[in-house]
């Protein structure tokens, strides 16, 4: 960019500043001007210079296409696309040089002046500390002006804070600006989107909440593999052949648990163990799994649908893809019947996630989700449909240390058509007292035959491992199963 087009410091209008409380919650050294953060008037003046330049650049755009180009650049930079981020930082560096701002103090949370000015204009502000400097932390909440997250070994707490609520709305505007797929208004005061690196963002604004709230969630694993999950203590390393058996022998699984317990990450790690030459279909109500982007060597078709299109429109289209594997997005409502139809129509692996901490309740919860969208559908019929297609439910939990995510249970779902009962039969259970995984090798004969037919090698390796572990560390009989009959609990369990 031609430096002559940049605006010199003396050309800026005078800006009035007000003394404000330092936004760093852990305190700063008042004697160090670089550590005074937003209380430093000079830095706020520099932010004004950068904002003024980009505002005038849009205003002075010669054509609509040129203005659109600038808007897209700013939008993609906020979402974190490297090319646009680097270009915006290059422009900011030119502004610094042209306006002689090299010695300008900046908030100590930022790495350098360019990063500070970028994040205070088109970046994330103080959330960038979590985003860029704490990659090991998977979740961050912006609640009003407060930035909350939990580093390993510490409690969930405020780490940074915005100067005022206007800065939060600036971030929200930047995130949704120029995105035709996101509508945020008083009538629709919520939105979900993704950053370029896959970080999921959920935005909620008044009037349905008192202050604007933004939740950021991202995966922290280096590789989507079972070996990586074993290193993280999510699973027992000895049990890897059991998970490989479920992935390769055409099992229909549901990963269930409360929010934030690694369900999607573990589902992707299990998917990685499926046959790589099999055609895969992914179906979601928003592109969240990013399956193709994460598995570039796979033949994957990704669909997105809603309650009006998921089953009547999307599902028939998926059948034309000749898929062997279905990956269904997290089941909120509309994905439930999609999972059911996929499981009915495929002999290959079908996986999804949902929010339910009791494996026995999973079929009933799915049935109720579908009933809410299908007038006149009988609960018992819906329960029968789901209980008869689910093979295994894997329960994910957060350990009492509030750091370790764990697959705490694998249960086979058994359906008895004579008395219409659903039984959750455990084949793996993590014992909280002894901190070890326990096993049981009894699986329904019909399911075993189907698994063996699909992949004899994976079946043999998985069952051999399960039988050995069940002999060494058996699940106590009183914890093996739990039954549900017409919505009532019976049998044994805990």
C-alpha positions in Angstrom: 0.0 0.0 0.0 1.3 3.5 -0.8 2.5 5.2 2.4 1.2 8.5 1.1 -2.4 7.2 1.5 -1.9 6.7 5.2 -2.9 9.3 7.6 -0.2 11.2 9.5 -0.4 11.6 13.3 -0.9 15.4 13.0 -3.8 14.9 10.7 -5.9 13.2 13.4 -8.5 15.0 15.3 -7.9 15.5 19.0 -9.3 12.6 21.1 -10.5 13.1 24.6 -9.5 10.4 27.2 -10.9 9.4 30.5 -9.1 7.7 33.3 -10.3 4.1 33.6 -9.6 1.1 35.8 -6.9 -1.2 34.5 -8.6 -4.2 32.9 -6.0 -6.7 34.1 -7.4 -8.7 37.0 -4.0 -9.8 38.3 -2.8 -6.3 38.7 0.0 -4.3 36.9 2.9 -2.2 37.9 1.8 1.5 37.8 5.4 2.6 37.4 5.8 0.8 34.1 3.9 2.7 31.4 3.8 -0.4 29.1 2.1 -2.4 31.9 -0.7 0.2 32.5 -2.8 -1.3 29.7 -5.8 0.7 28.7 -5.1 3.4 31.3 -2.4 4.7 28.9 -3.8 7.6 26.9 -1.2 7.3 24.2 -2.2 3.8 23.3 -5.9 4.7 23.0 -4.8 7.5 20.7 -2.9 5.0 18.5 -6.0 2.8 18.3 -8.0 5.9 17.1 -5.5 6.4 14.3 -5.8 2.8 13.1 -9.6 2.9 13.4 -9.7 6.2 11.5 -7.6 4.8 8.7 -9.8 1.8 8.1 -13.0 3.9 8.4 -11.7 6.3 5.7 -10.6 3.4 3.6 -14.1 2.2 3.4 -15.6 5.6 2.9 -13.2 6.5 0.1 -13.5 3.2 -1.8 -14.0 4.1 -5.5 -16.4 1.2 -6.3 -18.8 -1.1 -4.6 -16.6 -4.0 -5.4 -13.6 -2.3 -3.8 -15.6 -1.5 -0.7 -16.8 -5.2 -0.6 -13.2 -6.3 -0.9 -12.2 -4.3 2.1 -15.1 -5.5 4.2 -14.4 -9.1 3.3 -10.7 -8.6 4.3 -11.7 -7.2 7.7 -14.3 -9.9 8.3 -11.9 -12.7 7.4 -9.2 -11.2 9.5 -11.5 -11.2 12.6 -12.4 -14.8 11.9 -8.7 -15.6 11.9 -7.8 -16.4 8.3 -4.0 -16.2 8.1 -3.8 -14.3 4.8 -6.1 -11.5 5.9 -4.6 -11.3 9.4 -1.1 -10.9 8.0 -2.3 -8.3 5.5 -4.1 -6.3 8.2 -1.0 -6.4 10.4 1.1 -5.3 7.5 -1.1 -2.3 7.0 -1.0 -1.5 10.7 2.8 -1.8 10.6 2.8 0.8 7.8 0.6 3.1 9.9 3.0 2.8 12.8 6.0 3.7 10.6 4.2 6.6 8.8 2.8 8.0 12.1 6.0 7.4 14.0 4.4 5.3 16.7 7.3 2.9 17.2 7.8 3.8 20.9 4.1 3.8 21.7 3.4 1.9 24.9 0.8 -0.9 24.7 -1.0 -3.3 27.1 1.4 -5.9 28.5 -0.9 -8.8 27.6 0.0 -8.4 23.9 3.2 -9.6 22.4 4.0 -6.4 20.4 2.5 -3.1 19.3 1.2 -4.5 15.9 -0.6 -7.3 17.7 -2.0 -4.9 20.2 -3.4 -2.5 17.6 -4.8 -5.3 15.5 -6.7 -7.0 18.3 -8.0 -3.6 19.6 -9.5 -2.8 16.1 -10.3 -5.9 14.1 -9.1 -8.7 16.4 -10.5 -10.1 19.6 -9.2 -7.7 22.2 -8.3 -9.4 25.5 -9.9 -12.7 24.4 -6.9 -13.0 22.1 -4.8 -13.9 25.2 -6.8 -17.1 25.5 -7.0 -17.6 21.8 -3.3 -17.3 21.0 -1.4 -17.8 24.3 -3.3 -20.7 25.9 -3.8 -23.3 23.2 -4.1 -26.0 25.9 -7.3 -24.5 27.2 -10.4 -25.6 25.3 -13.1 -23.2 26.5 -13.4 -19.5 27.2 -16.4 -17.5 28.2 -16.9 -13.8 27.7 -19.6 -12.8 30.2 -20.3 -9.1 29.8 -16.8 -7.6 30.1 -15.3 -10.5 32.0 -13.2 -13.1 30.3 -13.4 -16.5 32.1 -11.4 -19.7 31.5 -9.5 -22.3 33.5 -5.9 -23.1 33.0 -4.7 -26.6 33.9 -4.4 -26.9 37.7 -6.5 -23.9 38.5 -10.1 -23.0 39.1 -12.4 -21.4 36.6 -11.8 -17.6 37.1 -11.6 -14.2 35.4 -8.3 -13.8 33.7 -8.8 -10.5 31.7 -11.5 -7.9 31.4 -12.6 -5.5 28.7 -12.6 -1.7 29.4 -16.3 -1.4 28.9 -19.2 -3.1 27.2 -18.7 -1.1 24.0 -15.6 -3.2 23.3 -17.6 -6.4 23.6 -20.1 -5.1 21.1 -17.3 -4.1 18.8 -16.1 -7.7 18.9 -19.6 -9.0 18.2 -20.0 -6.6 15.3 -16.7 -7.7 13.8 -17.5 -11.4 14.1 -20.9 -11.1 12.3 -20.1 -8.3 10.0 -20.5 -9.1 6.3 -21.6 -12.7 7.1 -24.9 -13.3 5.2 -25.4 -16.6 7.1 -25.5 -14.9 10.5 -28.4 -12.7 11.6 -28.1 -11.1 15.0 -30.8 -8.7 16.1 -33.3 -8.1 18.8 -35.7 -10.6 17.2 -32.9 -13.1 16.8 -30.5 -12.4 19.7 -28.2 -15.4 19.3 -25.9 -16.8 16.6 -23.4 -19.6 16.1 -20.4 -19.4 13.9 -16.9 -20.8 13.5 -13.5 -19.2 13.3 -11.0 -20.2 10.6 -9.2 -22.6 13.0 -12.4 -24.4 13.8 -13.1 -22.7 17.1 -16.9 -22.7 17.7 -18.4 -19.4 18.8 -21.9 -19.0 20.4 -23.1 -15.4 20.8 -26.1 -14.4 22.9 -27.2 -10.8 23.4 -30.0 -9.0 25.2 -32.9 -9.1 25.6 -32.7 -12.9 26.3 -29.7 -12.3 28.6 -28.8 -9.4 30.8 -25.3 -8.8 29.2 -23.9 -10.1 26.0 -22.2 -13.5 26.3 -19.8 -15.2 24.0 -18.7 -18.8 24.4 -15.6 -20.0 22.6 -14.9 -23.8 22.3 -12.1 -25.5 20.5 -10.3 -28.9 20.4 -7.0 -29.1 22.2 -5.8 -32.4 20.8 -2.9 -32.6 18.5 -4.1 -35.6 16.5 -7.5 -37.3 16.1 -6.4 -40.8 17.0 -7.1 -43.3 19.7 -3.5 -43.3 20.7 -3.7 -39.6 21.4 -6.8 -40.2 23.4 -5.0 -42.8 25.5 -2.1 -40.4 26.1 -4.7 -37.9 27.4 -6.1 -40.6 29.8 -9.5 -40.4 28.0 -9.4 -44.1 27.4 -7.5 -47.2 28.6 -4.6 -47.7 26.2 -5.2 -51.5 26.5 -8.7 -51.1 25.2 -7.8 -49.5 21.8 -8.7 -52.7 19.9 -12.2 -52.6 21.4 -12.8 -49.1 20.0 -11.3 -50.1 16.7 -13.7 -53.0 16.6 -16.7 -50.7 17.0 -15.3 -48.3 14.3 -14.5 -51.0 11.7 -17.3 -53.5 12.3 -20.2 -51.2 11.4 -21.4 -50.3 14.9 -24.0 -47.6 15.5 -22.8 -45.5 18.4 -23.9 -42.5 20.4 -21.4 -40.5 22.4 -23.3 -38.9 25.2 -22.6 -36.6 28.2 -22.9 -33.0 29.4 -21.5 -30.1 27.4 -17.7 -29.7 27.3 -16.6 -33.3 27.9 -14.9 -34.0 24.5 -17.7 -35.9 22.8 -17.0 -34.5 19.3 -13.3 -34.9 19.7 -13.6 -38.5 20.7 -16.1 -39.2 17.9 -13.6 -37.9 15.4 -10.8 -40.0 16.9 -13.0 -43.0 16.6 -14.0 -42.1 13.0 -10.2 -42.0 12.2 -10.2 -45.8 12.9 -12.8 -46.6 10.3 -11.8 -47.9 6.8 -10.3 -44.9 5.0 -11.5 -46.2 1.6 -15.1 -46.1 2.6 -17.3 -43.2 1.4 -18.5 -41.0 4.2 -21.5 -38.7 4.6 -21.6 -36.0 7.3 -25.0 -34.4 8.1 -25.4 -31.4 10.5 -27.6 -28.4 11.1 -24.4 -26.3 10.8 -21.0 -27.1 9.5 -19.3 -27.7 12.9 -17.4 -31.1 12.6 -15.3 -29.8 9.7 -14.9 -33.5 8.8 -13.4 -33.0 5.3 -11.0 -30.3 6.5 -9.7 -32.7 9.2 -9.5 -35.8 7.0 -8.3 -34.6 3.7 -7.5 -38.1 2.4 -11.1 -39.3 2.9 -14.0 -39.2 0.4 -16.4 -37.2 2.4 -19.6 -35.4 1.4 -20.9 -32.8 3.9 -24.6 -31.8 4.1 -26.3 -29.2 6.2 -30.1 -29.2 6.9 -32.9 -28.1 9.2 -36.1 -29.6 10.5 -37.8 -29.2 7.1 -35.0 -30.6 5.0 -32.9 -33.0 7.1 -34.8 -36.2 6.5 -37.1 -35.6 3.6 -34.5 -33.8 1.4 -31.0 -34.4 2.7 -31.3 -38.1 3.6 -32.4 -39.3 0.1 -29.5 -37.3 -1.4 -27.1 -39.1 1.0 -28.2 -42.5 -0.3 -27.2 -41.5 -3.8 -23.6 -41.0 -2.5 -23.4 -44.8 -1.8 -22.0 -44.1 1.7 -20.6 -46.8 4.0 -20.2 -44.4 7.0 -22.5 -41.7 8.4 -21.3 -39.0 10.8 -24.3 -37.1 12.2 -23.7 -33.7 14.0 -24.5 -33.2 17.6 -28.2 -34.2 18.2 -30.1 -31.2 19.3 -33.5 -31.8 17.6 -33.5 -32.3 13.9 -30.5 -34.6 13.8 -32.3 -37.4 15.8 -34.4 -38.8 12.9 -31.4 -38.4 10.6 -29.3 -40.7 12.9 -32.2 -43.2 13.0 -32.5 -43.3 9.2 -28.8 -43.6 8.7 -28.5 -46.5 11.2 -31.4 -48.3 9.5 -30.0 -47.9 6.0 -26.3 -48.5 6.5 -24.2 -51.6 7.4 -21.3 -49.4 8.2 -20.3 -47.1 11.1 -22.8 -44.5 12.2 -21.8 -42.0 14.9 -23.2 -39.0 16.6 -23.2 -37.1 19.9 -25.8 -35.8 22.3 -26.4 -34.4 25.8 -27.5 -37.2 28.2 -25.5 -38.6 31.1 -27.4 -41.9 31.6 -26.9 -44.5 28.8 -30.3 -46.1 29.5 -32.1 -42.8 28.8 -30.5 -42.2 25.4 -33.1 -44.0 23.3 -36.0 -42.3 25.2 -34.3 -38.9 24.9 -33.9 -39.3 21.2 -37.5 -40.5 20.9 -38.8 -37.4 22.7 -36.7 -35.1 20.4 -38.4 -36.6 17.3 -41.8 -36.4 18.9 -41.5 -32.7 19.3 -41.2 -32.3 15.5 -43.6 -35.0 14.4 -47.3 -34.5 15.3 -49.1 -37.7 16.4 -45.9 -39.8 16.7 -46.4 -42.3 19.6 -43.6 -42.3 22.2 -43.5 -46.1 22.5 -43.1 -46.5 18.7 -40.4 -43.8 18.6 -38.6 -45.5 21.6 -38.8 -48.8 19.8 -37.3 -47.3 16.7 -34.3 -45.8 18.4 -33.6 -48.6 20.9 -33.5 -51.1 18.0 -30.9 -49.3 16.0 -28.4 -48.1 18.6 -25.6 -50.7 19.3 -23.4 -48.9 21.8 -23.6 -45.7 24.0 -20.4 -44.2 25.2 -20.7 -41.9 28.2 -18.1 -39.1 28.4 -17.4 -37.4 31.7 -15.1 -34.8 33.3 -13.0 -36.2 36.1 -13.3 -34.8 39.6 -10.0 -33.0 39.0 -12.0 -30.9 36.5 -9.3 -31.4 33.9 -9.2 -35.0 32.6 -11.9 -35.9 30.1 -12.8 -39.6 30.2 -14.9 -42.2 28.4 -16.4 -43.5 31.6 -18.8 -46.1 30.2 -19.5 -48.2 27.1 -23.0 -49.8 27.1 -24.6 -52.1 24.6 -28.2 -51.1 24.1 -30.5 -54.1 24.1 -34.1 -54.0 23.0 -36.6 -56.8 23.9 -39.6 -56.6 21.5 -41.7 -59.0 23.6 -42.0 -56.8 26.7 -40.8 -53.6 24.9 -37.9 -53.0 27.4 -34.6 -51.2 26.8 -31.5 -52.5 28.7 -28.2 -50.7 29.0 -25.7 -53.5 29.3 -22.2 -52.3 30.3 -19.1 -53.8 28.6 -16.8 -51.1 30.1 -17.0 -49.0 33.2 -14.6 -46.6 34.9 -14.5 -47.2 38.6 -14.1 -43.8 40.4 -12.9 -45.4 43.7 -10.0 -47.5 42.2 -9.4 -45.2 39.2 -9.3 -48.2 36.8 -11.5 -49.4 33.9 -13.6 -52.5 34.4 -14.9 -54.8 31.6 -17.5 -57.4 30.7 -17.3 -59.5 27.4 -21.0 -60.5 27.1 -22.5 -59.0 24.0 -25.7 -59.9 22.2 -25.1 -62.9 19.8 -26.9 -61.2 16.9 -24.7 -58.1 17.2 -21.6 -60.2 17.4 -22.4 -62.0 14.2 -23.1 -58.7 12.4 -19.8 -57.3 13.6 -17.8 -60.4 12.7 -19.3 -60.4 9.2 -18.3 -56.8 8.7 -14.6 -57.1 9.6 -13.3 -60.4 10.9 -9.9 -59.2 11.8 -11.0 -56.2 13.8 -13.7 -58.3 15.4 -11.2 -61.0 16.5 -8.7 -58.5 17.9 -11.4 -56.5 19.7 -13.1 -59.5 21.3 -9.8 -61.1 22.3 -8.9 -57.8 24.1 -12.3 -57.5 25.7 -12.4 -61.0 27.0 -8.9 -60.7 28.5 -9.7 -57.4 30.2 -13.0 -58.8 31.5 -11.2 -61.7 33.0 -8.6 -59.5 34.7 -10.9 -56.6 35.7 -14.5 -57.7 35.7 -17.5 -55.4 36.2 -19.3 -56.4 39.4 -22.6 -58.1 38.6 -24.7 -55.5 40.4 -23.3 -52.8 38.1 -23.7 -54.6 34.8 -27.0 -53.4 33.6 -30.0 -51.2 33.9 -33.4 -51.5 32.2 -36.1 -49.2 31.1 -39.6 -50.5 30.4 -42.3 -48.1 29.1 -40.5 -45.2 30.8 -40.0 -47.0 34.1 -36.7 -48.2 35.6 -36.1 -51.8 36.6 -33.3 -54.3 37.0 -29.9 -53.8 38.5 -27.5 -50.9 38.1 -26.1 -47.7 39.7 
